[in-house]
């Protein structure tokens, strides 16, 4: 198993950030990493979907396995001989901020490839994704 954390503190309300981050179908419109993302049902444990990031990374199925509203959600994707678990947590700050953590765990033989080939890129791209999330949540709030 190999794990990495990407984290940031963004401005916005917990509700606005949660609603934007869990609206997975909208990711391609604001997240610079996502080319395609869809869910085959509501945002609940057991719902499956598909994610394809921009670039040569292959697309993959996913399943939401945990939802704790306004606090945490987790999805899992298959890897050859293993799986990739991504846990998303949100913690409201007292100053109108939300602390975000995206915890990745690669299990099985592909954890070596994840460490050598994908982790560095994910870490490098995470600040852009978190900034885009913050901007999209603010845009949605201003539009209401």
N, C-alpha and C positions, 0 to 999 in steps of 0.2 A: 504494500500500500504506500502511496505517496500523496501528500496533502500540501496544499498551499492556501493561503488566505489573501484576499484582496479586500481592502477596506477604505472607507472615506467617510467624512462627515459632510453632509449637504444641508443647504438651507431649505426650509419648507416644513409643512406640518406632517406629522406622521400619517395622517389620513391621505393627504395628497400624494405623498411619496409611495405609500402602500398601493393606492389605487392605480398609480402609473406603473409601478414595478410588477404588479400582478396582472396587468392588461397585456398579456404576452403577445397577442395577435398584432398589437401596435408596434412592437419592437422594431421591425424593419423601417418604420417611418422616422424613428428618432435615434436608435442605437446604431452607431457606425459599424458595429461588429456583425449585425444580423442581416442576412439576406432574405431568409424566410423563417417564419416561426408560426406555427398554428397549434391550437388545441382542438381535440375532437369532441369536446364537451365543456361543461362548466369548470371553473377553477376550483376543483375539489380533489381530494385524494382518490386515486384510481383513474383519473382522467389521463389519457394518452395524447400524444401529439408528435410533432416533427420539428426539428431545428436544423437550419443550415446557415453557417456563418459565411461571411464574405471571404472570398479567396479559395485556396485549394483544400481547405479542411473539408472532410466529407460531412454530409448531413447525417442525422441520426434520429431515431425515435427517442421519445422521452416519456416518462410517466411521473405525474405528481404523486408523491407518497406521503406528504405531510403538509398540513396547512394549520397554522395557529394565527388567526386573523390579527392583523396589525403588529405582529411580532416575528413571524418566521414561516418560511415555506421551503420545501425540499423537493427536488426532482432527481430522477435517476435515468441514466442512459446506458445502453449496453455497450461494452467494449469486447473485442475478441478475448474470450477466456475470463472476462471480468465485468466491471461496471464503473461508471463515473457518477458519483453522487455530488450534487451541488446543493448546498444549504445556504439559504439567504436569510439573514437576520436584520432586523431594524430595531433601533433603540432611540426613543425620543430624548432629546436634550432639553434642558430647561430654558435654552436661549433661542428657540425657534429653529433648531437643527435636528437632524436625524443622523445617527451613526449607522452605517451600512457595513455589513460583512458578507462577503461571498466566499464560502469555504468549499474548496474542491477536494475530493478524495478519489483518486484513481486506484482501483483494485484489480488484481490479477496481473498477468504478464505485460499488459499494455501500460502498467504504471511506470515502467522504465522508459518507454517511448514518451509518455506524458511528461515525465520529468525532463527528459533530454530535448524534446522537440516542441512541446506545447506550452509548458509552464511559463517560460520566459516571455513568450508572446502574450499570453493571458495577462500576466503582471503588467506588461508594458501598455496594453490596451485598456486595462481596467479604469485608469483615471478618466479617459475619454468617455467611457460608458457611464461612469458615475456622474460626470459633468452633464452629459446629455440627459440622463434621468432627471437631474435637478432642473435643467432648463425646460424639459417637457412637462414636468409637474407644475412649474411656475406658469408656463404657457396655458395649460389647461385651467389653472385657477383664475388667470386673468380673463379667460374666455367665458367664465361663468358669471 
